[in-house]
Amino acid sequence: MDLLLADQVVEPVLTAMAEPIALWRFHRRAGRDKAGHQFSFMFYTDDGTAQQVFARLEQHPLVIAKPAGAR
């Protein structure tokens, strides 16, 4: 799932908004507790650009889709 999110959700946003994003990285938290693995996309930019990035990520169909079996 992490690679799917990075490739299909984050990459298009990062490509489209590369210039105003000064620094970025992906991080995958180790799963040694109940929380398990956690994928993160961290970036450094101004507040306006950050709001645009968050909006684009939150509106992506893979992000808003319900998992199989969810109600």
Secondary structure, 3 states (H helix, E strand, C coil): CHHHHHHHHHHHHHHHCCCCCCEEEEEEECCCCCCCCEEEEEEECCHHHHHHHHHHHHHCHHHHCCCCCCC
